[in-house]
């Protein structure tokens, strides 16, 4: 799966209604909460077959950090 495809799935799953891009800060997004984090972990598992830890996700500050987390684990 391409990085852009995963980003689109992430945005759609979390149901973010405003315009965001990879540099958007997670804390600035109202929809980014504990449920969104759990959903993101499930997306990694379902679409990439990766078991990302909550601790790793917690360290992400932007959407790009999340995407890079997947890339680094996918290799």
FENJO-V871641 format. One record per residue. RES is the residue in one small letter. PSI is psi in whole degrees, 0 to 359 (999 if undefined). Layout:
<<RES | PSI> <RES | PSI>>
This chain:
<<x | 136> <x | 153> <x | 317> <x | 324> <x | 316> <x | 319> <x | 315> <x | 317> <x | 319> <x | 312> <x | 316> <x | 321> <x | 318> <x | 343> <x | 50> <x | 125> <x | 342> <x | 166> <x | 127> <x | 160> <x | 186> <x | 336> <x | 358> <x | 134> <x | 127> <x | 319> <x | 341> <x | 354> <x | 120> <x | 324> <x | 347> <x | 104> <x | 191> <x | 325> <x | 319> <x | 323> <x | 315> <x | 319> <x | 320> <x | 318> <x | 320> <x | 323> <x | 318> <x | 317> <x | 312> <x | 314> <x | 337> <x | 351> <x | 26> <x | 139> <x | 87> <x | 137> <x | 153> <x | 325> <x | 317> <x | 317> <x | 323> <x | 331> <x | 351> <x | 134> <x | 333> <x | 168> <x | 326> <x | 322> <x | 318> <x | 313> <x | 319> <x | 328> <x | 316> <x | 319> <x | 315> <x | 326> <x | 332> <x | 335> <x | 999>>
